[in-house]
Amino acid sequence: MDREDLLELIHLQLVKVHEQVGTQTRRGENTDRTMGLLRSLRLTLGALLGGLDPVGEPTSSFVLSVSEQGRMLLRRDHHLATLTGTFFPSMFRLGGISPPPGQVLFIEPEFARRAIEDSLGETLAEEFRIARERTELRTALQESSDLRRDHVLRALGQLDEREADLLIAKVELAEMSLAFRQS
C-alpha cells in the first residue's frame, strides 16, 4: 500500500472510529480500547504526514502491520512477531474497522503488551491442543491396522510441523516481550 492510499485509509478509519467512540459513549460502554485505536490512528497519521516510513525504517515504536495473508505482525526495532491472539482483531471490530493487507499502525506500548500477552496465551492453548492430539494419535497408532498406520504417521508428522511453527512463534513473542520491557 503506497503512502497516499495509506493516508486516505487512515483518514476514513479515523472518522469511523470516532463515530464508534461517540456511539459507545452514548450507550455507556467502555471505550478504552476504541480510544486507544483512535490514538493509534492519530499517531500513525501524524507520523506519516511527518515523513516517517513505518515499513522501511526500524523504529523504537511498536508498529502493527497486516500481511498479504491477513496476519497481524508486530514490529519494534528489528524484532518481529506474528500475533495469534484476538486482542487486535476484537479492538478493530469494536472500532468498526477492518484493516486491509498492507495497513500499518503505530501502537501504544500498553496495547502492544496486551496483544503480546494475549498471543502468548493463545500459543499456550495451542500447545495443549497439540499435546492432546499427539496422545490421541499415538493411541490410534498402537491400535491401528497397517492400512491406517500411514495415515496416522502422516498426521503425527503434520503435528510435528505445527509444533515447530509454534516454537518459532513463542520465541518471536518472547523476544517482543523483552523488547517491550526495555522500552
Contacts in CASP RR format, 6 or more apart in sequence:
PFRMAT RR
TARGET T0000
AUTHOR 0000-0000-0000
METHOD contacts of the structure
MODEL  1
MDREDLLELIHLQLVKVHEQVGTQTRRGENTDRTMGLLRSLRLTLGALLG
GLDPVGEPTSSFVLSVSEQGRMLLRRDHHLATLTGTFFPSMFRLGGISPP
PGQVLFIEPEFARRAIEDSLGETLAEEFRIARERTELRTALQESSDLRRD
HVLRALGQLDEREADLLIAKVELAEMSLAFRQS
1 9 0 8 1.000
1 100 0 8 1.000
1 101 0 8 1.000
1 102 0 8 1.000
1 103 0 8 1.000
3 48 0 8 1.000
6 48 0 8 1.000
6 102 0 8 1.000
6 103 0 8 1.000
6 104 0 8 1.000
7 45 0 8 1.000
7 48 0 8 1.000
7 49 0 8 1.000
9 100 0 8 1.000
9 103 0 8 1.000
10 41 0 8 1.000
10 44 0 8 1.000
10 45 0 8 1.000
10 48 0 8 1.000
11 45 0 8 1.000
13 41 0 8 1.000
13 97 0 8 1.000
13 99 0 8 1.000
14 38 0 8 1.000
14 41 0 8 1.000
14 42 0 8 1.000
14 45 0 8 1.000
16 95 0 8 1.000
16 96 0 8 1.000
16 97 0 8 1.000
17 34 0 8 1.000
17 37 0 8 1.000
17 38 0 8 1.000
17 41 0 8 1.000
17 95 0 8 1.000
17 96 0 8 1.000
17 97 0 8 1.000
18 38 0 8 1.000
20 34 0 8 1.000
20 94 0 8 1.000
20 95 0 8 1.000
20 96 0 8 1.000
21 31 0 8 1.000
21 34 0 8 1.000
21 35 0 8 1.000
21 38 0 8 1.000
21 95 0 8 1.000
22 31 0 8 1.000
24 30 0 8 1.000
24 31 0 8 1.000
24 34 0 8 1.000
24 94 0 8 1.000
25 31 0 8 1.000
33 90 0 8 1.000
33 91 0 8 1.000
33 94 0 8 1.000
33 111 0 8 1.000
34 91 0 8 1.000
34 94 0 8 1.000
34 95 0 8 1.000
36 91 0 8 1.000
36 108 0 8 1.000
36 111 0 8 1.000
37 91 0 8 1.000
37 92 0 8 1.000
37 94 0 8 1.000
37 95 0 8 1.000
37 97 0 8 1.000
39 108 0 8 1.000
40 64 0 8 1.000
40 105 0 8 1.000
40 106 0 8 1.000
40 107 0 8 1.000
40 108 0 8 1.000
40 111 0 8 1.000
41 105 0 8 1.000
43 106 0 8 1.000
43 108 0 8 1.000
44 54 0 8 1.000
44 104 0 8 1.000
44 105 0 8 1.000
44 106 0 8 1.000
47 54 0 8 1.000
47 106 0 8 1.000
48 54 0 8 1.000
52 59 0 8 1.000
54 61 0 8 1.000
54 63 0 8 1.000
54 65 0 8 1.000
54 104 0 8 1.000
54 106 0 8 1.000
55 63 0 8 1.000
55 65 0 8 1.000
55 104 0 8 1.000
58 77 0 8 1.000
58 78 0 8 1.000
59 76 0 8 1.000
59 77 0 8 1.000
60 76 0 8 1.000
60 77 0 8 1.000
60 183 0 8 1.000
61 76 0 8 1.000
61 106 0 8 1.000
61 107 0 8 1.000
62 74 0 8 1.000
62 75 0 8 1.000
62 76 0 8 1.000
62 106 0 8 1.000
62 107 0 8 1.000
62 108 0 8 1.000
62 109 0 8 1.000
62 111 0 8 1.000
62 112 0 8 1.000
62 180 0 8 1.000
63 74 0 8 1.000
63 75 0 8 1.000
63 76 0 8 1.000
63 104 0 8 1.000
63 105 0 8 1.000
63 106 0 8 1.000
63 107 0 8 1.000
64 72 0 8 1.000
64 73 0 8 1.000
64 74 0 8 1.000
64 75 0 8 1.000
64 83 0 8 1.000
64 88 0 8 1.000
64 104 0 8 1.000
64 105 0 8 1.000
64 106 0 8 1.000
64 107 0 8 1.000
64 112 0 8 1.000
64 115 0 8 1.000
65 72 0 8 1.000
65 73 0 8 1.000
65 75 0 8 1.000
65 102 0 8 1.000
65 103 0 8 1.000
65 104 0 8 1.000
65 105 0 8 1.000
66 72 0 8 1.000
66 73 0 8 1.000
66 99 0 8 1.000
66 100 0 8 1.000
66 101 0 8 1.000
66 102 0 8 1.000
66 103 0 8 1.000
66 104 0 8 1.000
67 73 0 8 1.000
67 101 0 8 1.000
67 102 0 8 1.000
68 101 0 8 1.000
68 102 0 8 1.000
69 101 0 8 1.000
70 101 0 8 1.000
71 82 0 8 1.000
71 83 0 8 1.000
72 82 0 8 1.000
72 83 0 8 1.000
72 88 0 8 1.000
72 89 0 8 1.000
72 115 0 8 1.000
73 80 0 8 1.000
73 81 0 8 1.000
73 82 0 8 1.000
73 83 0 8 1.000
74 80 0 8 1.000
74 81 0 8 1.000
74 83 0 8 1.000
74 107 0 8 1.000
74 112 0 8 1.000
74 115 0 8 1.000
74 116 0 8 1.000
74 176 0 8 1.000
75 81 0 8 1.000
76 112 0 8 1.000
76 176 0 8 1.000
76 179 0 8 1.000
76 180 0 8 1.000
76 183 0 8 1.000
77 179 0 8 1.000
79 172 0 8 1.000
79 175 0 8 1.000
79 176 0 8 1.000
79 179 0 8 1.000
80 172 0 8 1.000
80 176 0 8 1.000
81 116 0 8 1.000
81 119 0 8 1.000
81 169 0 8 1.000
81 172 0 8 1.000
81 173 0 8 1.000
81 175 0 8 1.000
81 176 0 8 1.000
82 119 0 8 1.000
82 169 0 8 1.000
82 172 0 8 1.000
83 115 0 8 1.000
83 116 0 8 1.000
83 118 0 8 1.000
83 119 0 8 1.000
84 119 0 8 1.000
84 122 0 8 1.000
84 123 0 8 1.000
84 126 0 8 1.000
84 169 0 8 1.000
85 115 0 8 1.000
85 118 0 8 1.000
85 119 0 8 1.000
85 121 0 8 1.000
85 122 0 8 1.000
86 118 0 8 1.000
86 122 0 8 1.000
87 111 0 8 1.000
87 114 0 8 1.000
87 115 0 8 1.000
87 118 0 8 1.000
87 119 0 8 1.000
88 115 0 8 1.000
91 111 0 8 1.000
92 98 0 8 1.000
92 99 0 8 1.000
99 105 0 8 1.000
107 115 0 8 1.000
109 180 0 8 1.000
109 183 0 8 1.000
112 176 0 8 1.000
112 180 0 8 1.000
113 177 0 8 1.000
113 180 0 8 1.000
116 173 0 8 1.000
116 176 0 8 1.000
116 177 0 8 1.000
116 180 0 8 1.000
117 177 0 8 1.000
119 169 0 8 1.000
119 173 0 8 1.000
120 170 0 8 1.000
120 173 0 8 1.000
120 174 0 8 1.000
120 177 0 8 1.000
123 166 0 8 1.000
123 169 0 8 1.000
123 170 0 8 1.000
123 173 0 8 1.000
126 162 0 8 1.000
126 166 0 8 1.000
127 166 0 8 1.000
130 159 0 8 1.000
130 162 0 8 1.000
130 163 0 8 1.000
130 166 0 8 1.000
133 159 0 8 1.000
134 156 0 8 1.000
134 159 0 8 1.000
137 152 0 8 1.000
137 155 0 8 1.000
137 156 0 8 1.000
137 159 0 8 1.000
138 156 0 8 1.000
140 148 0 8 1.000
140 152 0 8 1.000
141 149 0 8 1.000
141 152 0 8 1.000
141 153 0 8 1.000
141 156 0 8 1.000
144 152 0 8 1.000
END
